[in-house]
Every structure is written in structure tokens, then in C-alpha cells.
Amino acid sequence: MGRAWRLEVGVETLLLGFCLYFVLVLNGPFWRALFAERTLSGLRDLGYGVAVGTALVTAHFVLLAPFINRWTAKPLLTILVVVAAGASYFMGQYGIYLDPSMARNVLRTDVAEARELLTLRMMGSIALLALPPLLLLPWVTLRQRALTRSVGLRLVAILVAIVAGVGTLSLVFKDFAAQMRNHKEIRYLLAPVNVVYAFTGALARDASTANRPRQPVGTDARLGASWSEHNKPLLFVVVVGETARAADWGLSGRSPHDTTPKLAQRAVINFAQVTSCGTNTEVSLPCMFSPQGRRNYDEDAIKASESLLHVIGRAGMKVGWADNQSGCKGVCAGLPTWQPDPQAMSALCDRDRCLDEVLLAGAEALRHQLPGSLVVVLHQLGNHGPAYYRRYPAQFAQFGPTCDTDDLSRCTPEQIRNAYDNALLYTDHVLARTIDWLEQLEARYDTAMIYVSDHGESLGERGLFLHGMPYAIAPREQTEVPMVMWFSDSFAQRMRLDVSCLRARAHEPATHDHLFSTVLGLLDIRTQTQDATMDLSARCRNG
């Protein structure tokens, strides 16, 4: 009596049913991308969809079959359904692609970042996608078979799946191959197979590089002639912005809001055409501090090598890193670091997140810890989404109405952009305060500052939100970033820097690739690793 209402099926049948559910229900973003340029109005398009769908179902079956048996079927399929549902939600909601670099970015996400993404809408949407097959599983009994029969049936099922998949795909192969060749990024929307591939690949790469000594860079680095002519130490601040996009940067004249009023009152040099190395912190941060940059991009080489900061330290300057985000991604490995204690700095912190003004306390702490000539990097929390409204104090809510929730789907585009621009307005305040702090120290140091964001952000343009798109197809909102320089008079005189010349150079295009050689040039550090053609200040220095 008790078994009458239970469904008894073979493992292969259960797996096939789940593969159908994966492809037909949990891959909405993939299907939308696949048919973005098709109308689905004719038999040709319908046949194309059926053929691709059949190939995907059989591909999932063949790839998962070796791992699925009577004992692993239910737990593994449960995990895969939840993973696929979660990936489908985030890819559909924010327009992101789960390529390996995005997988590494997710793996580096700290608790505070993850908490901001956990909304009731997210949990409800994932539950709606995942629950139907999961509610069925407890009522399924897997048929028992003798080992030889089970193996034989499995091999036959895999063979049939391969034949069916190859056969149907061959009918539309010309169209499918052309689409995959022209839009390779579509494969990053497949779930769960691509999600598993991306994350296992990221974990495997991390494991292979863990504890591996970093390759030295700039072993010949030395201080230039200007250092022997001056006794006063240097204090050079590099501010790494987070998720600030050029489209909303007031100084560049493209924003509908004046997001940089305080910097406009200071003698800063604004670079209005700067392109980032990547579209997420995990890629951009190591890249922008490397000699390779985007033009010679090699992720393995970049992450296995020392950074610009190590070259500076080798030349004889002190280097420190103050972090208000999720770490330096290896850029500051082995160097002195500082992080805020939210409990001890309650005026600027809420739970485990702090406003970026805490970085000034970090800069001051590192200045006392590291006497002499010093380079300090301040890594901002900046405009990290989706909780833009948490990135600034109440008095900086100048543009309204704002999106005051972590769930961007509940807000209008205007509300989202207003909250984002308020966060930029606060960044303007923090940078202005940093310049004021450097001016107060001019009696003791020759001072300078560079600010550049790691990547930009999509705020709903073309249905995209946040960042992390594959670089080849990333919109300009995610790759165009602000960059600002400021120099004290004493620093400019010491380095024989023609500030007017550099201000003129700022009207020309620049990239993250320029940072490595430009900083070395401004600090008068000599090394063969430096590329004079990539030094933005080279033609503006007399000496």
C-alpha cells in the first residue's frame, strides 16, 4: 500500500528528467541570448531551438552520467538544481556571465558583500525555480539492478545520448557554429554544467598557485638622481576606487549631476578617457599594478609575479596598503597592511562595513608605522553595489529620490542612479579630504596623490546591472573609469614636473596599463621593467 503512490524509475530516467529541467527551465538567460537575434516566428527558428535544446540535454546527460548512481543521484541532483537556480537568477537579474574570472570574483566575495545580495526576492525566485523537482525527489524510488545490467544500461544510455545529441546538432551545426563563434560568451550562461566548470576551474587554478613564490619584478630598481638632491621624504598616495564609472564622474562633464564639486575646487588633473584592465576587482586590481597590463594580459603570469608596490619597495621606499574592501588580491603580498576595526570605529562603521573616510586613519597609521619616504595605497569600498545607499552618510544624499534597498528590481532607473551618484559625491569628499591631509603634511613631506577606479558599473543600461561582463563584450559603462592626479608644488618642483603639460596630456586616452610606468616615473625610480612609452608623465618631466 505504501509503495503504491511512489514513483519507481531507473537512475538514467531520473537523470534525463533533471537534464530536461535544467535546460528548459533553469536556462532562461541562455535561451534569451541564443534567440536575441532570432524571431522564433518560423519553423526554421523553432527547429533550431529544438535541435540546440536536444543537444544540450544530451550533453548534460553524458557529462553527469559517470557521477550519478543510486547512492549519489538524489544529493548531487539536489545540489545541481540549487546551483543552477541560483546562477539563473543572478544571470537573469543582473545580466552577468559566469565565466572563470567571475567565478573567482564570487569565491573572493566576503560575508558583507554576500549579505547585500541576499534579498527576499532572490530567495523567493531561487525557491520558485528549484522547488518543483526537489519536491518530487522524496517520492522517487530508484530501481535496483544487478551491477552488470546497470553498467550495460548506463553505457547504452550514454551512447544513445551521444548519437542523439550529435545527430540533432548536425542538422543546425552551420548556424550554431557561427553563433558560438561570434558570441562565445553565450556559453557562460549555461547552467549547471558551465557553473560547475567555472568554479572547479577557478578552485583548481587557486590550488595550483597557492603558496607558490612570486616571481621578482624590477630587481634592478633604484632611486634616480633627484633623490640625492633632496632630503625631505616623499608621501605618495594611490587611491584605488571601487566601481566608479566615468559616465557619472562630474569632472569629465558627462554626468547629469555634479558629483565632484570639491575636487573641482582643487588643482587636480582629471583624465577623462581612461579604460580599465578588467570588469571586476579580481582581474583589474592585479592587472593595473602589473607591468603586463591589458595589452600583454596573462592572468597566470600577473598573479604569479610581484607588483608595482614590490618594485617601489625594492628601490628603497616604504610601502603600505590600507584596505576598506575585500583585500588586495595579492598585490600587497608580504607588505604592511591596515584594515579598519568596525567595533572600534563605530562613528564610520555599521556592522562589518565602514565608510571610506576610515582610510584616512589607515593612511595616518601607516605613516607613523613606516617613517621616511612612503607610498600608501588606499583601497576604497567606493560604489560597490547593489547597496549604493550604504556607501555614503545621510548628508550626502543630495540627489533624490534614491534606491534605499539591496534589491535593485524594486527601484526605478532614476532612483538607482541617484543613489549611485550620491556615493560618487562621497568619494569626491573623501578624495578632497585626502588632498587636505597631504597639504597639512607639506612641511614634512613632498606630497602627491593618484586616484583611479578599478572598473565601472552598469546601472540598467541595456538591461545590465553591476559589473563583471566578459571583457570582449563589456559595455563602456563597465570599462571606462575616472582617474585624477594631484601634486603639491614642492613635489612638482622636486620631480621637475610640468603640471600644465600633464594637464594637456590628460585630454588624451589612457588605460590602467599606464599606471605601472607612470608611478615609477613620477617617483623617479629607474628600472628596465619600466616602459617609458607607457609613462603618462614622461614628456612632462625635465630631467
C-alpha positions as CSV (number, residue, x, y, z in Angstrom):
1,M,0.0,0.0,0.0
2,G,2.8,2.4,1.0
3,R,4.7,1.8,-2.3
4,A,1.6,2.3,-4.5
5,W,2.0,6.1,-4.6
6,R,5.8,6.2,-5.0
7,L,7.4,6.6,-8.4
8,E,9.9,3.9,-9.2
9,V,12.3,4.8,-12.0
10,G,15.8,3.9,-13.2
11,V,18.7,6.2,-12.4
12,E,19.0,7.1,-16.1
13,T,15.4,8.1,-16.3
14,L,15.7,10.4,-13.3
15,L,18.9,11.9,-14.7
16,L,17.2,12.5,-18.1
17,G,14.3,14.2,-16.4
18,F,16.6,16.5,-14.4
19,C,18.6,17.3,-17.5
20,L,15.4,18.3,-19.3
21,Y,14.5,20.6,-16.3
22,F,18.0,22.1,-16.3
23,V,17.8,23.0,-20.0
24,L,14.2,24.0,-20.4
25,V,13.5,25.8,-17.0
26,L,16.8,26.8,-15.5
27,N,18.5,28.3,-18.5
28,G,16.3,31.3,-19.3
29,P,19.2,33.7,-19.7
30,F,20.9,31.3,-22.2
31,W,17.8,31.0,-24.3
32,R,17.2,34.7,-24.3
33,A,20.8,35.3,-25.5
34,L,20.6,32.5,-28.1
35,F,17.4,33.9,-29.7
36,A,18.3,37.6,-29.2
37,E,18.8,37.9,-33.0
38,R,16.0,35.5,-34.0
39,T,12.3,36.0,-34.1
40,L,11.1,32.4,-33.2
41,S,8.3,33.0,-35.7
42,G,9.1,30.4,-38.2
43,L,9.7,26.6,-38.4
44,R,13.4,27.2,-39.1
45,D,13.8,29.0,-35.8
46,L,11.7,26.5,-33.9
47,G,13.7,23.7,-35.4
48,Y,16.9,25.4,-34.4
49,G,15.7,25.7,-30.8
50,V,14.6,22.1,-30.6
51,A,17.9,20.9,-32.1
52,V,20.1,23.0,-29.7
53,G,17.9,22.0,-26.7
54,T,18.2,18.3,-27.5
55,A,22.0,18.7,-27.9
56,L,22.2,20.5,-24.5
57,V,20.0,17.9,-22.7
58,T,22.1,15.0,-24.1
59,A,25.4,16.9,-23.3
60,H,24.3,17.3,-19.7
61,F,23.3,13.7,-19.5
62,V,26.7,12.4,-20.9
63,L,28.7,14.7,-18.6
64,L,26.7,13.9,-15.5
65,A,26.1,10.2,-16.0
66,P,29.5,9.0,-14.8
67,F,28.8,10.6,-11.4
68,I,25.2,9.6,-10.9
69,N,24.2,6.3,-9.3
70,R,21.6,5.0,-6.8
71,W,23.6,6.5,-3.9
72,T,24.7,9.8,-5.4
73,A,21.7,10.7,-7.6
74,K,19.5,12.5,-5.1
75,P,22.1,14.5,-3.2
76,L,24.1,15.5,-6.4
77,L,21.0,16.4,-8.3
78,T,19.7,18.4,-5.4
79,I,22.9,20.4,-5.3
80,L,22.9,21.0,-9.0
81,V,19.3,22.2,-9.1
82,V,20.0,24.7,-6.4
83,V,23.3,25.8,-8.1
84,A,21.5,26.2,-11.5
85,A,18.6,28.0,-10.0
86,G,20.9,30.5,-8.2
87,A,23.0,31.0,-11.3
88,S,19.9,31.5,-13.4
89,Y,18.6,34.1,-11.0
90,F,21.8,36.2,-10.8
91,M,22.5,36.0,-14.6
92,G,18.9,37.0,-15.4
93,Q,18.6,39.7,-12.7
94,Y,21.9,41.5,-13.3
95,G,22.9,40.4,-16.8
96,I,26.1,38.8,-15.6
97,Y,28.0,36.0,-17.2
98,L,29.6,33.2,-15.1
99,D,33.0,33.0,-16.8
100,P,36.1,31.8,-14.8
101,S,37.0,35.3,-13.8
102,M,33.5,36.0,-12.4
103,A,33.7,32.6,-10.6
104,R,37.0,33.7,-8.9
105,N,35.4,37.1,-8.0
106,V,32.4,35.2,-6.4
107,L,34.8,33.0,-4.5
108,R,36.6,36.1,-3.1
109,T,33.4,37.7,-2.0
110,D,33.4,38.5,1.7
111,V,30.5,38.0,4.1
112,A,29.4,41.6,3.9
113,E,29.2,41.6,0.1
114,A,27.3,38.3,0.1
115,R,24.8,39.6,2.7
116,E,23.9,42.6,0.5
117,L,23.0,40.2,-2.4
118,L,20.7,38.0,-0.2
119,T,17.3,39.6,-0.6
120,L,13.9,38.1,-0.1
121,R,13.2,38.4,-3.8
122,M,16.4,36.4,-4.5
123,M,15.5,33.6,-2.1
124,G,11.9,33.5,-3.4
125,S,13.0,33.4,-7.0
126,I,15.5,30.6,-6.4
127,A,13.0,28.6,-4.4
128,L,10.4,29.0,-7.2
129,L,12.9,27.7,-9.7
130,A,14.4,24.9,-7.6
131,L,11.4,23.5,-5.6
132,P,9.4,21.7,-8.3
133,P,12.0,18.9,-8.9
134,L,13.2,18.9,-5.3
135,L,9.6,18.3,-4.0
136,L,9.4,15.3,-6.4
137,L,12.6,13.6,-5.3
138,P,11.4,12.2,-1.9
139,W,8.6,10.4,-3.7
140,V,11.0,8.7,-6.2
141,T,12.3,5.2,-5.6
142,L,15.4,4.3,-7.7
143,R,15.1,0.9,-9.3
144,Q,17.7,-1.7,-8.2
145,R,19.6,-3.6,-10.8
146,A,22.4,-6.1,-10.9
147,L,25.8,-4.5,-11.4
148,T,26.4,-5.9,-14.9
149,R,23.0,-4.9,-16.1
150,S,23.3,-1.4,-14.5
151,V,26.7,-0.8,-16.2
152,G,25.4,-2.1,-19.5
153,L,22.3,0.1,-19.5
154,R,24.4,3.1,-18.5
155,L,26.7,2.6,-21.4
156,V,23.9,2.1,-23.8
157,A,22.1,5.3,-22.5
158,I,25.3,7.3,-22.9
159,L,25.8,6.0,-26.4
160,V,22.2,6.8,-27.4
161,A,22.6,10.3,-25.9
162,I,25.7,11.0,-27.9
163,V,24.2,9.8,-31.1
164,A,21.0,11.9,-30.5
165,G,22.9,15.0,-29.5
166,V,25.4,14.8,-32.4
167,G,22.6,13.9,-34.8
168,T,20.3,16.8,-33.9
169,L,23.1,19.4,-33.6
170,S,24.4,18.4,-37.0
171,L,21.1,19.5,-38.6
172,V,21.8,23.1,-37.5
173,F,25.5,23.0,-37.0
174,K,26.3,25.7,-39.5
175,D,24.1,28.2,-37.8
176,F,25.1,27.1,-34.3
177,A,28.8,27.2,-35.0
178,A,28.6,30.7,-36.5
179,Q,26.6,31.9,-33.5
180,M,29.1,30.4,-31.0
181,R,32.0,31.8,-33.0
182,N,30.5,35.3,-33.0
183,H,29.1,35.2,-29.5
184,K,31.4,32.9,-27.5
185,E,30.1,34.5,-24.2
186,I,26.8,32.7,-24.6
187,R,28.3,29.5,-23.2
188,Y,28.9,31.3,-19.9
189,L,25.1,31.4,-19.4
190,L,24.7,27.6,-19.3
191,A,23.7,26.0,-16.0
192,P,24.6,23.9,-14.2
193,V,27.4,22.4,-16.3
194,N,29.2,25.7,-17.1
195,V,28.8,26.9,-13.5
196,V,30.5,23.7,-12.2
197,Y,33.2,24.1,-14.8
198,A,33.9,27.7,-14.0
199,F,34.1,27.2,-10.2
200,T,36.1,24.0,-10.3
201,G,38.5,25.6,-12.8
202,A,38.9,28.6,-10.5
203,L,39.5,26.4,-7.5
204,A,42.0,24.3,-9.4
205,R,43.9,27.3,-10.5
206,D,44.0,28.7,-7.0
207,A,45.2,25.4,-5.6
208,S,48.0,25.2,-8.2
209,T,49.3,28.6,-7.4
210,A,48.8,28.5,-3.6
211,N,52.0,29.2,-1.7
212,R,54.0,29.5,-4.9
213,P,56.7,32.1,-4.5
214,R,56.0,35.2,-6.6
215,Q,58.4,35.9,-9.4
216,P,60.5,39.0,-8.8
217,V,59.8,42.1,-10.8
218,G,62.2,45.1,-11.3
219,T,65.2,43.5,-9.5
220,D,67.3,46.4,-10.8
221,A,65.1,49.1,-9.3
222,R,66.9,52.1,-7.8
223,L,66.1,55.7,-6.9
224,G,67.0,58.3,-9.6
225,A,69.2,61.3,-9.4
226,S,66.6,63.6,-7.9
227,W,66.7,61.7,-4.6
228,S,70.3,62.8,-3.9
229,E,69.3,66.5,-4.3
230,H,66.6,66.5,-1.6
231,N,66.4,65.4,2.0
232,K,62.7,65.8,2.5
233,P,60.9,62.4,2.3
234,L,58.0,61.8,-0.2
235,L,54.5,60.9,0.7
236,F,52.7,59.5,-2.3
237,V,49.1,58.2,-2.0
238,V,47.5,55.9,-4.6
239,V,43.7,55.7,-4.1
240,V,42.1,52.7,-5.8
241,G,38.5,53.4,-6.4
242,E,35.8,50.8,-6.5
243,T,33.1,50.6,-9.2
244,A,33.3,54.3,-10.1
245,R,32.4,54.8,-13.7
246,A,33.4,57.7,-16.0
247,A,29.9,58.3,-17.2
248,D,28.9,59.7,-13.8
249,W,32.2,61.5,-12.9
250,G,31.4,65.2,-12.7
251,L,34.9,66.4,-13.7
252,S,34.6,64.6,-17.0
253,G,31.5,66.5,-18.0
254,R,29.3,63.5,-18.9
255,S,27.2,63.2,-15.7
256,P,23.8,64.8,-15.3
257,H,24.8,65.5,-11.6
258,D,27.7,67.5,-10.2
259,T,29.3,64.5,-8.4
260,T,32.8,66.1,-7.9
261,P,32.2,69.7,-6.6
262,K,35.1,69.5,-4.0
263,L,37.7,68.2,-6.4
264,A,36.7,70.9,-8.9
265,Q,37.8,73.4,-6.2
266,R,41.3,71.8,-6.0
267,A,44.1,71.9,-8.5
268,V,43.6,68.3,-9.7
269,I,44.3,66.9,-13.2
270,N,41.4,64.9,-14.5
271,F,41.9,62.2,-17.1
272,A,38.6,61.9,-18.9
273,Q,39.3,58.9,-21.2
274,V,40.6,56.1,-19.1
275,T,39.9,52.4,-19.8
276,S,40.2,49.7,-17.2
277,C,42.0,46.4,-17.4
278,G,39.0,44.3,-16.4
279,T,35.4,44.5,-15.4
280,N,35.8,43.1,-11.8
281,T,38.2,43.7,-9.0
282,E,39.7,40.2,-9.2
283,V,41.0,40.9,-12.7
284,S,41.6,44.7,-12.6
285,L,43.4,45.1,-9.3
286,P,46.4,42.7,-10.0
287,C,46.4,43.8,-13.7
288,M,46.7,47.6,-13.0
289,F,49.6,47.1,-10.7
290,S,51.5,44.8,-13.1
291,P,53.9,45.6,-16.0
292,Q,51.9,43.4,-18.4
293,G,48.6,45.2,-18.2
294,R,45.8,44.6,-20.6
295,R,47.9,44.9,-23.7
296,N,50.0,41.8,-22.7
297,Y,47.4,40.2,-20.5
298,D,48.5,36.9,-19.0
299,E,46.5,36.1,-15.9
300,D,48.8,33.4,-14.6
301,A,51.9,35.5,-15.1
302,I,50.3,38.5,-13.4
303,K,49.2,36.6,-10.3
304,A,52.4,34.7,-10.1
305,S,54.6,37.9,-10.1
306,E,55.3,40.7,-7.8
307,S,53.6,44.0,-8.3
308,L,54.4,47.7,-8.8
309,L,54.5,48.0,-5.0
310,H,57.3,45.5,-4.6
311,V,59.3,47.3,-7.2
312,I,58.9,50.5,-5.3
313,G,59.9,48.8,-2.0
314,R,62.9,47.3,-3.7
315,A,64.1,50.7,-4.8
316,G,64.2,51.9,-1.2
317,M,60.8,53.5,-0.4
318,K,58.4,52.2,2.2
319,V,55.0,50.8,1.0
320,G,51.8,50.2,2.9
321,W,48.3,49.1,2.0
322,A,45.1,50.3,3.8
323,D,42.0,48.3,2.8
324,N,38.3,49.0,3.2
325,Q,37.3,46.2,0.9
326,S,38.0,42.6,0.3
327,G,41.8,42.6,0.2
328,C,44.5,43.4,-2.3
329,K,44.2,40.3,-4.4
330,G,47.9,39.5,-3.9
331,V,49.1,43.0,-5.0
332,C,50.4,43.8,-1.5
333,A,51.6,40.3,-0.6
334,G,54.2,40.5,2.2
335,L,53.8,44.3,2.7
336,P,52.5,46.1,5.7
337,T,48.7,46.4,5.6
338,W,45.9,48.1,7.6
339,Q,42.2,47.3,7.9
340,P,39.6,49.2,9.9
341,D,38.1,47.7,13.1
342,P,34.3,48.3,12.7
343,Q,33.8,47.9,16.5
344,A,36.5,50.5,17.4
345,M,35.4,53.0,14.7
346,S,31.6,53.0,15.2
347,A,31.2,56.6,14.0
348,L,32.1,55.5,10.5
349,C,31.2,51.8,10.6
350,D,28.0,49.8,10.6
351,R,28.3,46.1,11.5
352,D,31.2,44.9,9.3
353,R,31.2,47.7,6.8
354,C,32.9,51.1,7.1
355,L,32.6,54.4,5.1
356,D,35.7,55.2,3.1
357,E,36.8,58.1,5.4
358,V,38.3,55.4,7.7
359,L,41.1,55.1,5.1
360,L,42.5,58.4,6.3
361,A,43.0,56.9,9.7
362,G,44.7,54.0,8.0
363,A,47.0,56.3,6.0
364,E,47.9,58.1,9.2
365,A,48.6,54.8,11.0
366,L,50.9,53.6,8.2
367,R,52.7,56.9,8.1
368,H,53.7,56.5,11.7
369,Q,54.4,52.8,11.3
370,L,56.6,53.4,8.2
371,P,58.8,56.6,8.7
372,G,60.6,58.1,5.7
373,S,59.5,58.2,2.1
374,L,56.3,56.3,1.8
375,V,53.8,55.1,-0.8
376,V,50.4,54.4,0.7
377,V,47.6,52.7,-1.2
378,L,44.1,53.3,-0.1
379,H,41.6,50.6,-1.4
380,Q,38.1,52.0,-1.2
381,L,34.7,50.4,-0.8
382,G,33.6,53.1,-3.1
383,N,30.4,52.5,-5.1
384,H,30.3,48.7,-4.6
385,G,26.7,47.6,-5.5
386,P,24.0,46.8,-5.2
387,A,23.7,48.6,-1.9
388,Y,24.8,52.0,-3.2
389,Y,22.8,53.8,-0.5
390,R,25.0,52.2,2.2
391,R,28.2,53.8,0.7
392,Y,27.6,57.4,2.0
393,P,26.4,59.2,5.1
394,A,23.0,60.8,5.2
395,Q,24.2,64.3,4.5
396,F,25.5,63.2,1.1
397,A,22.0,62.2,-0.1
398,Q,21.9,65.2,-2.4
399,F,20.3,63.5,-5.4
400,G,16.9,62.0,-5.0
401,P,14.7,60.0,-4.9
402,T,17.1,57.2,-4.1
403,C,17.1,53.4,-4.2
404,D,17.3,52.5,-0.5
405,T,17.3,48.7,-0.8
406,D,19.7,46.0,-1.8
407,D,17.1,44.7,-4.3
408,L,17.5,46.9,-7.4
409,S,14.5,45.3,-9.0
410,R,12.3,47.3,-6.6
411,C,13.7,50.7,-7.8
412,T,13.4,52.8,-10.9
413,P,16.5,53.6,-13.0
414,E,16.4,57.2,-11.7
415,Q,16.5,56.0,-8.1
416,I,19.3,53.6,-8.7
417,R,21.4,56.3,-10.5
418,N,20.7,58.9,-7.8
419,A,21.9,56.6,-5.0
420,Y,25.0,55.7,-7.1
421,D,25.8,59.4,-7.7
422,N,25.4,60.1,-4.0
423,A,28.1,57.5,-3.4
424,L,30.3,59.2,-6.0
425,L,29.7,62.5,-4.3
426,Y,31.0,61.0,-1.1
427,T,34.1,59.7,-2.9
428,D,34.7,63.3,-4.1
429,H,34.6,64.3,-0.4
430,V,37.0,61.5,0.7
431,L,39.5,62.5,-2.1
432,A,39.3,66.1,-1.2
433,R,39.9,65.2,2.5
434,T,42.9,63.2,1.4
435,I,44.3,66.1,-0.5
436,D,43.8,68.4,2.5
437,W,45.6,65.8,4.7
438,L,48.5,65.8,2.3
439,E,48.6,69.6,2.2
440,Q,48.8,69.7,6.0
441,L,51.9,67.5,5.8
442,E,53.7,69.6,3.2
443,A,56.1,71.0,5.8
444,R,57.4,67.4,6.4
445,Y,56.9,65.7,3.0
446,D,56.7,66.3,-0.7
447,T,53.2,65.0,-1.4
448,A,51.2,63.7,-4.3
449,M,48.1,61.6,-5.0
450,I,46.7,59.5,-7.8
451,Y,43.1,58.2,-7.8
452,V,41.8,55.6,-10.3
453,S,38.9,53.3,-10.2
454,D,39.3,49.5,-10.8
455,H,36.3,49.2,-13.1
456,G,32.9,50.7,-13.9
457,E,29.3,49.7,-13.3
458,S,26.1,49.1,-15.3
459,L,23.0,50.8,-13.8
460,G,20.4,49.2,-16.0
461,E,21.6,50.2,-19.5
462,R,20.6,47.5,-22.0
463,G,19.2,45.6,-19.0
464,L,22.6,45.1,-17.4
465,F,23.4,45.8,-13.7
466,L,26.5,45.7,-11.6
467,H,29.7,44.6,-13.4
468,G,31.8,41.5,-14.4
469,M,30.8,41.1,-18.0
470,P,33.4,39.3,-20.2
471,Y,35.7,42.0,-21.3
472,A,35.3,41.4,-25.0
473,I,31.6,42.3,-24.8
474,A,31.5,44.5,-21.8
475,P,29.7,47.8,-22.2
476,R,31.7,51.1,-21.9
477,E,29.9,51.7,-18.5
478,Q,31.9,48.9,-17.1
479,T,35.3,49.7,-18.7
480,E,35.5,53.5,-18.7
481,V,36.7,54.8,-15.3
482,P,37.8,58.1,-13.7
483,M,41.4,59.0,-12.9
484,V,42.6,62.1,-11.1
485,M,46.1,63.3,-10.1
486,W,47.2,65.9,-7.6
487,F,50.7,67.2,-6.9
488,S,51.9,69.6,-4.2
489,D,54.1,72.4,-5.6
490,S,57.1,71.0,-3.8
491,F,56.6,67.6,-5.3
492,A,56.3,69.0,-8.8
493,Q,59.4,71.1,-8.3
494,R,61.4,68.2,-6.9
495,M,60.5,65.9,-9.8
496,R,60.8,68.8,-12.4
497,L,57.2,68.0,-13.4
498,D,55.5,70.4,-15.8
499,V,51.9,70.2,-14.4
500,S,50.5,72.3,-17.3
501,C,52.0,69.8,-19.7
502,L,50.5,66.9,-17.8
503,R,47.1,68.6,-17.7
504,A,47.2,68.8,-21.5
505,R,48.1,65.1,-21.7
506,A,45.1,64.3,-19.6
507,H,42.8,65.1,-22.6
508,E,44.3,62.1,-24.5
509,P,43.2,58.5,-23.9
510,A,44.8,56.5,-21.2
511,T,44.4,53.0,-19.6
512,H,45.2,51.1,-16.5
513,D,48.3,49.9,-18.4
514,H,49.8,53.3,-17.8
515,L,49.7,53.1,-14.0
516,F,52.8,50.9,-13.5
517,S,55.3,53.1,-15.5
518,T,53.7,56.4,-14.6
519,V,54.0,55.9,-10.9
520,L,57.6,54.8,-11.3
521,G,58.3,57.8,-13.5
522,L,56.7,60.2,-11.0
523,L,58.7,58.7,-8.1
524,D,61.9,58.8,-10.2
525,I,62.5,55.1,-9.8
526,R,64.7,53.6,-12.5
527,T,64.3,50.1,-13.7
528,Q,64.4,48.3,-17.1
529,T,60.9,47.0,-16.3
530,Q,59.6,50.5,-16.8
531,D,58.3,51.3,-20.3
532,A,58.8,55.0,-21.0
533,T,56.1,54.9,-23.7
534,M,53.6,54.0,-21.0
535,D,54.6,56.8,-18.6
536,L,51.9,59.5,-18.8
537,S,54.4,62.0,-17.3
538,A,57.5,61.2,-19.4
539,R,57.2,64.1,-21.8
540,C,56.3,66.4,-19.0
541,R,59.4,65.9,-16.8
542,N,62.6,67.9,-17.3
543,G,65.2,65.5,-16.1
